[in-house]
Amino acid sequence: MATQSDAGNNPVSYDADYAHLSALWSMDNGLSLGLAFESLGTDSSNFQSFRTPLATLHAFQGWADMFLTTPAAGIEDFTLTAKFKAGNWNLTGVYHDFSAETGSFDYGTELDISASTKISKNYGLLFKGAFFSTDSLSYVDTNKFWIMFTANY
């Protein structure tokens, strides 16, 4: 939990809250299941939202990067995660349900999937996809794909 407020001579007075709660259950068979809830609030009197200018949002609010700036009505992100190790491959699936923190607006849902493996001691390969779907006119359906070759020394 955190609260963010205006500071100094800021012409806009606001107070916005942040909350994050998560749990991950790892089993002996290589399967892990997770559940999380994150809320970046807004000051409902003037719709100034919680700001995270230095955050790596790609890692938290979906890989499609639809919410690099917190919407004016805030955002609530309900997340389900499944991870599995199959041989040398690490498989991950993450489902997001995005909605407004203030009001009843539904931003959309997103499915993120990845598969990664080590090719050798110093090299790896990653396949990654993000699939954002919305019924809102404020956002567009977005699909993104990555193929990454990594070298570690």
Rosetta constraint file for C-alpha pairs under 8 A:
AtomPair CA 1 CA 17 HARMONIC 7.32 0.50
AtomPair CA 1 CA 18 HARMONIC 5.46 0.50
AtomPair CA 1 CA 19 HARMONIC 4.43 0.50
AtomPair CA 1 CA 20 HARMONIC 6.66 0.50
AtomPair CA 2 CA 17 HARMONIC 5.73 0.50
AtomPair CA 2 CA 18 HARMONIC 4.98 0.50
AtomPair CA 2 CA 19 HARMONIC 6.54 0.50
AtomPair CA 3 CA 15 HARMONIC 6.76 0.50
AtomPair CA 3 CA 16 HARMONIC 5.69 0.50
AtomPair CA 3 CA 17 HARMONIC 4.40 0.50
AtomPair CA 3 CA 18 HARMONIC 6.12 0.50
AtomPair CA 4 CA 15 HARMONIC 5.58 0.50
AtomPair CA 4 CA 16 HARMONIC 5.21 0.50
AtomPair CA 4 CA 17 HARMONIC 6.21 0.50
AtomPair CA 4 CA 18 HARMONIC 7.92 0.50
AtomPair CA 4 CA 50 HARMONIC 6.53 0.50
AtomPair CA 5 CA 13 HARMONIC 7.51 0.50
AtomPair CA 5 CA 14 HARMONIC 5.55 0.50
AtomPair CA 5 CA 15 HARMONIC 4.45 0.50
AtomPair CA 5 CA 16 HARMONIC 6.53 0.50
AtomPair CA 6 CA 10 HARMONIC 6.15 0.50
AtomPair CA 6 CA 12 HARMONIC 7.06 0.50
AtomPair CA 6 CA 13 HARMONIC 5.64 0.50
AtomPair CA 6 CA 14 HARMONIC 5.61 0.50
AtomPair CA 6 CA 15 HARMONIC 6.92 0.50
AtomPair CA 14 CA 43 HARMONIC 5.79 0.50
AtomPair CA 14 CA 46 HARMONIC 7.38 0.50
AtomPair CA 14 CA 48 HARMONIC 6.27 0.50
AtomPair CA 15 CA 42 HARMONIC 7.32 0.50
AtomPair CA 15 CA 43 HARMONIC 5.56 0.50
AtomPair CA 15 CA 48 HARMONIC 7.90 0.50
AtomPair CA 16 CA 40 HARMONIC 7.61 0.50
AtomPair CA 16 CA 41 HARMONIC 5.20 0.50
AtomPair CA 16 CA 42 HARMONIC 4.83 0.50
AtomPair CA 16 CA 43 HARMONIC 5.28 0.50
AtomPair CA 16 CA 48 HARMONIC 7.41 0.50
AtomPair CA 16 CA 49 HARMONIC 6.05 0.50
AtomPair CA 16 CA 50 HARMONIC 5.22 0.50
AtomPair CA 17 CA 39 HARMONIC 7.83 0.50
AtomPair CA 17 CA 40 HARMONIC 6.33 0.50
AtomPair CA 17 CA 41 HARMONIC 4.89 0.50
AtomPair CA 17 CA 42 HARMONIC 6.91 0.50
AtomPair CA 17 CA 50 HARMONIC 6.61 0.50
AtomPair CA 18 CA 38 HARMONIC 7.62 0.50
AtomPair CA 18 CA 39 HARMONIC 5.54 0.50
AtomPair CA 18 CA 40 HARMONIC 4.76 0.50
AtomPair CA 18 CA 41 HARMONIC 5.85 0.50
AtomPair CA 18 CA 50 HARMONIC 7.05 0.50
AtomPair CA 19 CA 37 HARMONIC 7.93 0.50
AtomPair CA 19 CA 38 HARMONIC 5.66 0.50
AtomPair CA 19 CA 39 HARMONIC 5.13 0.50
AtomPair CA 19 CA 40 HARMONIC 6.81 0.50
AtomPair CA 20 CA 36 HARMONIC 7.43 0.50
AtomPair CA 20 CA 37 HARMONIC 5.74 0.50
AtomPair CA 20 CA 38 HARMONIC 4.33 0.50
AtomPair CA 20 CA 39 HARMONIC 6.42 0.50
AtomPair CA 21 CA 36 HARMONIC 5.63 0.50
AtomPair CA 21 CA 37 HARMONIC 5.33 0.50
AtomPair CA 21 CA 38 HARMONIC 6.48 0.50
AtomPair CA 22 CA 34 HARMONIC 7.31 0.50
AtomPair CA 22 CA 35 HARMONIC 5.70 0.50
AtomPair CA 22 CA 36 HARMONIC 4.03 0.50
AtomPair CA 22 CA 37 HARMONIC 6.32 0.50
AtomPair CA 23 CA 34 HARMONIC 5.59 0.50
AtomPair CA 23 CA 35 HARMONIC 5.47 0.50
AtomPair CA 23 CA 36 HARMONIC 6.36 0.50
AtomPair CA 24 CA 32 HARMONIC 6.72 0.50
AtomPair CA 24 CA 33 HARMONIC 5.65 0.50
AtomPair CA 24 CA 34 HARMONIC 4.16 0.50
AtomPair CA 24 CA 35 HARMONIC 6.55 0.50
AtomPair CA 25 CA 32 HARMONIC 5.44 0.50
AtomPair CA 25 CA 33 HARMONIC 5.23 0.50
AtomPair CA 25 CA 34 HARMONIC 6.19 0.50
AtomPair CA 26 CA 30 HARMONIC 7.26 0.50
AtomPair CA 26 CA 31 HARMONIC 6.11 0.50
AtomPair CA 26 CA 32 HARMONIC 4.20 0.50
AtomPair CA 26 CA 33 HARMONIC 6.57 0.50
AtomPair CA 27 CA 31 HARMONIC 5.47 0.50
AtomPair CA 27 CA 32 HARMONIC 6.00 0.50
AtomPair CA 30 CA 83 HARMONIC 7.84 0.50
AtomPair CA 30 CA 84 HARMONIC 5.41 0.50
AtomPair CA 30 CA 85 HARMONIC 5.23 0.50
AtomPair CA 30 CA 86 HARMONIC 7.75 0.50
AtomPair CA 31 CA 82 HARMONIC 7.19 0.50
AtomPair CA 31 CA 83 HARMONIC 5.67 0.50
AtomPair CA 31 CA 84 HARMONIC 4.51 0.50
AtomPair CA 31 CA 85 HARMONIC 6.82 0.50
AtomPair CA 32 CA 81 HARMONIC 7.89 0.50
AtomPair CA 32 CA 82 HARMONIC 5.67 0.50
AtomPair CA 32 CA 83 HARMONIC 4.99 0.50
AtomPair CA 32 CA 84 HARMONIC 6.40 0.50
AtomPair CA 33 CA 80 HARMONIC 7.57 0.50
AtomPair CA 33 CA 81 HARMONIC 5.60 0.50
AtomPair CA 33 CA 82 HARMONIC 4.66 0.50
AtomPair CA 33 CA 83 HARMONIC 6.53 0.50
AtomPair CA 34 CA 79 HARMONIC 7.90 0.50
AtomPair CA 34 CA 80 HARMONIC 5.68 0.50
AtomPair CA 34 CA 81 HARMONIC 4.66 0.50
AtomPair CA 34 CA 82 HARMONIC 6.34 0.50
AtomPair CA 35 CA 78 HARMONIC 7.76 0.50
AtomPair CA 35 CA 79 HARMONIC 5.73 0.50
AtomPair CA 35 CA 80 HARMONIC 4.78 0.50
AtomPair CA 35 CA 81 HARMONIC 6.31 0.50
AtomPair CA 36 CA 77 HARMONIC 7.96 0.50
AtomPair CA 36 CA 78 HARMONIC 5.91 0.50
AtomPair CA 36 CA 79 HARMONIC 5.00 0.50
AtomPair CA 36 CA 80 HARMONIC 6.61 0.50
AtomPair CA 37 CA 76 HARMONIC 7.21 0.50
AtomPair CA 37 CA 77 HARMONIC 5.70 0.50
AtomPair CA 37 CA 78 HARMONIC 4.63 0.50
AtomPair CA 37 CA 79 HARMONIC 6.23 0.50
AtomPair CA 38 CA 76 HARMONIC 5.72 0.50
AtomPair CA 38 CA 77 HARMONIC 5.16 0.50
AtomPair CA 38 CA 78 HARMONIC 6.64 0.50
AtomPair CA 39 CA 74 HARMONIC 7.56 0.50
AtomPair CA 39 CA 75 HARMONIC 5.79 0.50
AtomPair CA 39 CA 76 HARMONIC 4.40 0.50
AtomPair CA 39 CA 77 HARMONIC 6.38 0.50
AtomPair CA 39 CA 101 HARMONIC 6.80 0.50
AtomPair CA 40 CA 49 HARMONIC 7.18 0.50
AtomPair CA 40 CA 50 HARMONIC 5.55 0.50
AtomPair CA 40 CA 70 HARMONIC 7.25 0.50
AtomPair CA 40 CA 74 HARMONIC 5.48 0.50
AtomPair CA 40 CA 75 HARMONIC 5.31 0.50
AtomPair CA 40 CA 76 HARMONIC 6.48 0.50
AtomPair CA 40 CA 101 HARMONIC 7.15 0.50
AtomPair CA 41 CA 49 HARMONIC 5.81 0.50
AtomPair CA 41 CA 50 HARMONIC 5.60 0.50
AtomPair CA 41 CA 73 HARMONIC 7.46 0.50
AtomPair CA 41 CA 74 HARMONIC 4.66 0.50
AtomPair CA 41 CA 75 HARMONIC 6.49 0.50
AtomPair CA 41 CA 76 HARMONIC 7.99 0.50
AtomPair CA 41 CA 101 HARMONIC 5.78 0.50
AtomPair CA 41 CA 102 HARMONIC 7.54 0.50
AtomPair CA 42 CA 47 HARMONIC 5.67 0.50
AtomPair CA 42 CA 48 HARMONIC 5.47 0.50
AtomPair CA 42 CA 49 HARMONIC 3.97 0.50
AtomPair CA 42 CA 50 HARMONIC 5.95 0.50
AtomPair CA 42 CA 72 HARMONIC 6.79 0.50
AtomPair CA 42 CA 73 HARMONIC 5.92 0.50
AtomPair CA 42 CA 74 HARMONIC 5.01 0.50
AtomPair CA 42 CA 101 HARMONIC 7.18 0.50
AtomPair CA 42 CA 102 HARMONIC 7.08 0.50
AtomPair CA 43 CA 47 HARMONIC 5.15 0.50
AtomPair CA 43 CA 48 HARMONIC 5.36 0.50
AtomPair CA 43 CA 49 HARMONIC 6.28 0.50
AtomPair CA 44 CA 48 HARMONIC 7.52 0.50
AtomPair CA 44 CA 73 HARMONIC 7.59 0.50
AtomPair CA 44 CA 102 HARMONIC 7.00 0.50
AtomPair CA 47 CA 72 HARMONIC 5.16 0.50
AtomPair CA 47 CA 73 HARMONIC 6.06 0.50
AtomPair CA 48 CA 72 HARMONIC 5.99 0.50
AtomPair CA 48 CA 73 HARMONIC 7.97 0.50
AtomPair CA 49 CA 70 HARMONIC 6.28 0.50
AtomPair CA 49 CA 71 HARMONIC 6.83 0.50
AtomPair CA 49 CA 72 HARMONIC 5.50 0.50
AtomPair CA 49 CA 73 HARMONIC 6.86 0.50
AtomPair CA 49 CA 74 HARMONIC 5.55 0.50
AtomPair CA 50 CA 70 HARMONIC 6.78 0.50
AtomPair CA 50 CA 74 HARMONIC 7.16 0.50
AtomPair CA 51 CA 69 HARMONIC 7.53 0.50
AtomPair CA 51 CA 70 HARMONIC 6.65 0.50
AtomPair CA 52 CA 69 HARMONIC 7.79 0.50
AtomPair CA 52 CA 70 HARMONIC 7.99 0.50
AtomPair CA 56 CA 60 HARMONIC 7.37 0.50
AtomPair CA 57 CA 61 HARMONIC 5.75 0.50
AtomPair CA 57 CA 62 HARMONIC 7.68 0.50
AtomPair CA 57 CA 65 HARMONIC 7.30 0.50
AtomPair CA 57 CA 67 HARMONIC 7.62 0.50
AtomPair CA 57 CA 68 HARMONIC 6.07 0.50
AtomPair CA 58 CA 62 HARMONIC 5.92 0.50
AtomPair CA 58 CA 63 HARMONIC 5.10 0.50
AtomPair CA 58 CA 64 HARMONIC 7.50 0.50
AtomPair CA 58 CA 65 HARMONIC 5.71 0.50
AtomPair CA 58 CA 68 HARMONIC 7.67 0.50
AtomPair CA 59 CA 63 HARMONIC 6.74 0.50
AtomPair CA 61 CA 65 HARMONIC 7.15 0.50
AtomPair CA 61 CA 66 HARMONIC 8.00 0.50
AtomPair CA 61 CA 67 HARMONIC 6.72 0.50
AtomPair CA 61 CA 77 HARMONIC 7.07 0.50
AtomPair CA 61 CA 96 HARMONIC 7.75 0.50
AtomPair CA 62 CA 66 HARMONIC 7.43 0.50
AtomPair CA 62 CA 96 HARMONIC 7.01 0.50
AtomPair CA 62 CA 110 HARMONIC 6.80 0.50
AtomPair CA 62 CA 111 HARMONIC 7.96 0.50
AtomPair CA 62 CA 112 HARMONIC 6.94 0.50
AtomPair CA 62 CA 130 HARMONIC 7.42 0.50
AtomPair CA 63 CA 112 HARMONIC 6.55 0.50
AtomPair CA 63 CA 129 HARMONIC 7.75 0.50
AtomPair CA 63 CA 130 HARMONIC 5.56 0.50
AtomPair CA 64 CA 110 HARMONIC 7.93 0.50
AtomPair CA 64 CA 130 HARMONIC 5.27 0.50
AtomPair CA 64 CA 131 HARMONIC 6.82 0.50
AtomPair CA 64 CA 132 HARMONIC 6.49 0.50
AtomPair CA 64 CA 142 HARMONIC 6.82 0.50
AtomPair CA 64 CA 143 HARMONIC 6.89 0.50
AtomPair CA 64 CA 144 HARMONIC 6.23 0.50
AtomPair CA 67 CA 71 HARMONIC 7.26 0.50
AtomPair CA 70 CA 74 HARMONIC 5.94 0.50
AtomPair CA 70 CA 75 HARMONIC 6.67 0.50
AtomPair CA 71 CA 75 HARMONIC 6.58 0.50
AtomPair CA 71 CA 100 HARMONIC 7.95 0.50
AtomPair CA 73 CA 100 HARMONIC 5.54 0.50
AtomPair CA 73 CA 101 HARMONIC 6.02 0.50
AtomPair CA 73 CA 102 HARMONIC 5.29 0.50
AtomPair CA 73 CA 103 HARMONIC 7.30 0.50
AtomPair CA 74 CA 100 HARMONIC 5.45 0.50
AtomPair CA 74 CA 101 HARMONIC 4.79 0.50
AtomPair CA 74 CA 102 HARMONIC 6.42 0.50
AtomPair CA 75 CA 98 HARMONIC 6.70 0.50
AtomPair CA 75 CA 99 HARMONIC 5.71 0.50
AtomPair CA 75 CA 100 HARMONIC 4.61 0.50
AtomPair CA 75 CA 101 HARMONIC 4.85 0.50
AtomPair CA 76 CA 98 HARMONIC 5.71 0.50
AtomPair CA 76 CA 99 HARMONIC 5.26 0.50
AtomPair CA 76 CA 100 HARMONIC 5.90 0.50
AtomPair CA 76 CA 101 HARMONIC 5.39 0.50
AtomPair CA 77 CA 96 HARMONIC 6.28 0.50
AtomPair CA 77 CA 97 HARMONIC 5.70 0.50
AtomPair CA 77 CA 98 HARMONIC 4.78 0.50
AtomPair CA 77 CA 99 HARMONIC 6.76 0.50
AtomPair CA 78 CA 96 HARMONIC 5.71 0.50
AtomPair CA 78 CA 97 HARMONIC 5.19 0.50
AtomPair CA 78 CA 98 HARMONIC 6.67 0.50
AtomPair CA 79 CA 94 HARMONIC 6.86 0.50
AtomPair CA 79 CA 95 HARMONIC 5.56 0.50
AtomPair CA 79 CA 96 HARMONIC 4.61 0.50
AtomPair CA 79 CA 97 HARMONIC 6.52 0.50
AtomPair CA 80 CA 94 HARMONIC 5.74 0.50
AtomPair CA 80 CA 95 HARMONIC 5.16 0.50
AtomPair CA 80 CA 96 HARMONIC 6.73 0.50
AtomPair CA 81 CA 92 HARMONIC 7.40 0.50
AtomPair CA 81 CA 93 HARMONIC 5.79 0.50
AtomPair CA 81 CA 94 HARMONIC 4.45 0.50
AtomPair CA 81 CA 95 HARMONIC 6.43 0.50
AtomPair CA 82 CA 92 HARMONIC 5.82 0.50
AtomPair CA 82 CA 93 HARMONIC 5.24 0.50
AtomPair CA 82 CA 94 HARMONIC 6.48 0.50
AtomPair CA 83 CA 90 HARMONIC 7.30 0.50
AtomPair CA 83 CA 91 HARMONIC 5.63 0.50
AtomPair CA 83 CA 92 HARMONIC 4.44 0.50
AtomPair CA 83 CA 93 HARMONIC 6.43 0.50
AtomPair CA 84 CA 90 HARMONIC 5.99 0.50
AtomPair CA 84 CA 91 HARMONIC 5.15 0.50
AtomPair CA 84 CA 92 HARMONIC 6.52 0.50
AtomPair CA 85 CA 89 HARMONIC 5.80 0.50
AtomPair CA 85 CA 90 HARMONIC 4.65 0.50
AtomPair CA 85 CA 91 HARMONIC 6.15 0.50
AtomPair CA 86 CA 90 HARMONIC 6.42 0.50
AtomPair CA 86 CA 91 HARMONIC 7.42 0.50
AtomPair CA 88 CA 117 HARMONIC 5.72 0.50
AtomPair CA 88 CA 118 HARMONIC 7.02 0.50
AtomPair CA 89 CA 115 HARMONIC 6.44 0.50
AtomPair CA 89 CA 116 HARMONIC 5.53 0.50
AtomPair CA 89 CA 117 HARMONIC 4.73 0.50
AtomPair CA 89 CA 118 HARMONIC 7.83 0.50
AtomPair CA 90 CA 114 HARMONIC 7.95 0.50
AtomPair CA 90 CA 115 HARMONIC 5.58 0.50
AtomPair CA 90 CA 116 HARMONIC 5.21 0.50
AtomPair CA 90 CA 117 HARMONIC 6.32 0.50
AtomPair CA 91 CA 113 HARMONIC 7.56 0.50
AtomPair CA 91 CA 114 HARMONIC 5.77 0.50
AtomPair CA 91 CA 115 HARMONIC 4.58 0.50
AtomPair CA 91 CA 116 HARMONIC 6.71 0.50
AtomPair CA 92 CA 112 HARMONIC 7.92 0.50
AtomPair CA 92 CA 113 HARMONIC 5.53 0.50
AtomPair CA 92 CA 114 HARMONIC 5.17 0.50
AtomPair CA 92 CA 115 HARMONIC 6.52 0.50
AtomPair CA 93 CA 111 HARMONIC 7.14 0.50
AtomPair CA 93 CA 112 HARMONIC 5.65 0.50
AtomPair CA 93 CA 113 HARMONIC 4.46 0.50
AtomPair CA 93 CA 114 HARMONIC 6.65 0.50
AtomPair CA 94 CA 111 HARMONIC 5.74 0.50
AtomPair CA 94 CA 112 HARMONIC 5.00 0.50
AtomPair CA 94 CA 113 HARMONIC 6.42 0.50
AtomPair CA 95 CA 109 HARMONIC 7.34 0.50
AtomPair CA 95 CA 110 HARMONIC 5.76 0.50
AtomPair CA 95 CA 111 HARMONIC 4.65 0.50
AtomPair CA 95 CA 112 HARMONIC 6.45 0.50
AtomPair CA 96 CA 109 HARMONIC 5.43 0.50
AtomPair CA 96 CA 110 HARMONIC 5.03 0.50
AtomPair CA 96 CA 111 HARMONIC 6.46 0.50
AtomPair CA 97 CA 108 HARMONIC 6.24 0.50
AtomPair CA 97 CA 109 HARMONIC 4.55 0.50
AtomPair CA 97 CA 110 HARMONIC 6.69 0.50
AtomPair CA 98 CA 106 HARMONIC 6.43 0.50
AtomPair CA 98 CA 107 HARMONIC 5.31 0.50
AtomPair CA 98 CA 108 HARMONIC 5.39 0.50
AtomPair CA 98 CA 109 HARMONIC 5.89 0.50
AtomPair CA 99 CA 104 HARMONIC 7.32 0.50
AtomPair CA 99 CA 105 HARMONIC 5.85 0.50
AtomPair CA 99 CA 106 HARMONIC 4.31 0.50
AtomPair CA 99 CA 107 HARMONIC 5.03 0.50
AtomPair CA 99 CA 108 HARMONIC 6.96 0.50
AtomPair CA 100 CA 104 HARMONIC 6.30 0.50
AtomPair CA 100 CA 105 HARMONIC 5.23 0.50
AtomPair CA 100 CA 106 HARMONIC 6.25 0.50
AtomPair CA 100 CA 107 HARMONIC 6.96 0.50
AtomPair CA 106 CA 136 HARMONIC 7.50 0.50
AtomPair CA 107 CA 134 HARMONIC 6.25 0.50
AtomPair CA 107 CA 135 HARMONIC 7.65 0.50
AtomPair CA 107 CA 136 HARMONIC 6.42 0.50
AtomPair CA 107 CA 139 HARMONIC 7.46 0.50
AtomPair CA 108 CA 132 HARMONIC 7.13 0.50
AtomPair CA 108 CA 133 HARMONIC 5.59 0.50
AtomPair CA 108 CA 134 HARMONIC 4.21 0.50
AtomPair CA 108 CA 135 HARMONIC 6.75 0.50
AtomPair CA 108 CA 136 HARMONIC 7.44 0.50
AtomPair CA 109 CA 132 HARMONIC 5.83 0.50
AtomPair CA 109 CA 133 HARMONIC 5.40 0.50
AtomPair CA 109 CA 134 HARMONIC 6.51 0.50
AtomPair CA 110 CA 130 HARMONIC 6.99 0.50
AtomPair CA 110 CA 131 HARMONIC 5.39 0.50
AtomPair CA 110 CA 132 HARMONIC 4.20 0.50
AtomPair CA 110 CA 133 HARMONIC 6.09 0.50
AtomPair CA 111 CA 130 HARMONIC 5.90 0.50
AtomPair CA 111 CA 131 HARMONIC 5.18 0.50
AtomPair CA 111 CA 132 HARMONIC 6.58 0.50
AtomPair CA 112 CA 128 HARMONIC 7.57 0.50
AtomPair CA 112 CA 129 HARMONIC 5.74 0.50
AtomPair CA 112 CA 130 HARMONIC 4.46 0.50
AtomPair CA 112 CA 131 HARMONIC 6.33 0.50
AtomPair CA 113 CA 128 HARMONIC 5.80 0.50
AtomPair CA 113 CA 129 HARMONIC 5.35 0.50
AtomPair CA 113 CA 130 HARMONIC 6.59 0.50
AtomPair CA 114 CA 126 HARMONIC 7.08 0.50
AtomPair CA 114 CA 127 HARMONIC 5.53 0.50
AtomPair CA 114 CA 128 HARMONIC 4.24 0.50
AtomPair CA 114 CA 129 HARMONIC 6.35 0.50
AtomPair CA 115 CA 126 HARMONIC 5.82 0.50
AtomPair CA 115 CA 127 HARMONIC 5.25 0.50
AtomPair CA 115 CA 128 HARMONIC 6.53 0.50
AtomPair CA 116 CA 124 HARMONIC 7.29 0.50
AtomPair CA 116 CA 125 HARMONIC 5.58 0.50
AtomPair CA 116 CA 126 HARMONIC 4.29 0.50
AtomPair CA 116 CA 127 HARMONIC 6.29 0.50
AtomPair CA 117 CA 124 HARMONIC 5.68 0.50
AtomPair CA 117 CA 125 HARMONIC 5.47 0.50
AtomPair CA 117 CA 126 HARMONIC 6.68 0.50
AtomPair CA 118 CA 122 HARMONIC 7.76 0.50
AtomPair CA 118 CA 123 HARMONIC 5.89 0.50
AtomPair CA 118 CA 124 HARMONIC 4.12 0.50
AtomPair CA 118 CA 125 HARMONIC 6.30 0.50
AtomPair CA 119 CA 123 HARMONIC 5.35 0.50
AtomPair CA 119 CA 124 HARMONIC 5.04 0.50
AtomPair CA 119 CA 125 HARMONIC 6.80 0.50
AtomPair CA 120 CA 124 HARMONIC 6.93 0.50
AtomPair CA 122 CA 151 HARMONIC 5.59 0.50
AtomPair CA 122 CA 152 HARMONIC 4.92 0.50
AtomPair CA 122 CA 153 HARMONIC 6.35 0.50
AtomPair CA 123 CA 149 HARMONIC 7.30 0.50
AtomPair CA 123 CA 150 HARMONIC 5.54 0.50
AtomPair CA 123 CA 151 HARMONIC 4.63 0.50
AtomPair CA 123 CA 152 HARMONIC 6.33 0.50
AtomPair CA 124 CA 149 HARMONIC 5.82 0.50
AtomPair CA 124 CA 150 HARMONIC 4.96 0.50
AtomPair CA 124 CA 151 HARMONIC 6.56 0.50
AtomPair CA 125 CA 147 HARMONIC 7.49 0.50
AtomPair CA 125 CA 148 HARMONIC 5.76 0.50
AtomPair CA 125 CA 149 HARMONIC 4.77 0.50
AtomPair CA 125 CA 150 HARMONIC 6.23 0.50
AtomPair CA 126 CA 146 HARMONIC 7.67 0.50
AtomPair CA 126 CA 147 HARMONIC 5.72 0.50
AtomPair CA 126 CA 148 HARMONIC 4.98 0.50
AtomPair CA 126 CA 149 HARMONIC 6.53 0.50
AtomPair CA 126 CA 150 HARMONIC 7.99 0.50
AtomPair CA 127 CA 145 HARMONIC 7.65 0.50
AtomPair CA 127 CA 146 HARMONIC 5.79 0.50
AtomPair CA 127 CA 147 HARMONIC 4.75 0.50
AtomPair CA 127 CA 148 HARMONIC 6.55 0.50
AtomPair CA 128 CA 145 HARMONIC 5.68 0.50
AtomPair CA 128 CA 146 HARMONIC 4.99 0.50
AtomPair CA 128 CA 147 HARMONIC 6.50 0.50
AtomPair CA 129 CA 143 HARMONIC 7.31 0.50
AtomPair CA 129 CA 144 HARMONIC 5.60 0.50
AtomPair CA 129 CA 145 HARMONIC 4.40 0.50
AtomPair CA 129 CA 146 HARMONIC 6.33 0.50
AtomPair CA 130 CA 142 HARMONIC 7.82 0.50
AtomPair CA 130 CA 143 HARMONIC 5.54 0.50
AtomPair CA 130 CA 144 HARMONIC 5.12 0.50
AtomPair CA 130 CA 145 HARMONIC 6.52 0.50
AtomPair CA 131 CA 141 HARMONIC 7.71 0.50
AtomPair CA 131 CA 142 HARMONIC 6.00 0.50
AtomPair CA 131 CA 143 HARMONIC 4.54 0.50
AtomPair CA 131 CA 144 HARMONIC 6.69 0.50
AtomPair CA 132 CA 141 HARMONIC 5.47 0.50
AtomPair CA 132 CA 142 HARMONIC 5.03 0.50
AtomPair CA 132 CA 143 HARMONIC 6.22 0.50
AtomPair CA 133 CA 140 HARMONIC 7.34 0.50
AtomPair CA 133 CA 141 HARMONIC 4.69 0.50
AtomPair CA 133 CA 142 HARMONIC 6.74 0.50
AtomPair CA 134 CA 139 HARMONIC 6.61 0.50
AtomPair CA 134 CA 140 HARMONIC 6.47 0.50
AtomPair CA 134 CA 141 HARMONIC 5.82 0.50
AtomPair CA 136 CA 140 HARMONIC 7.56 0.50
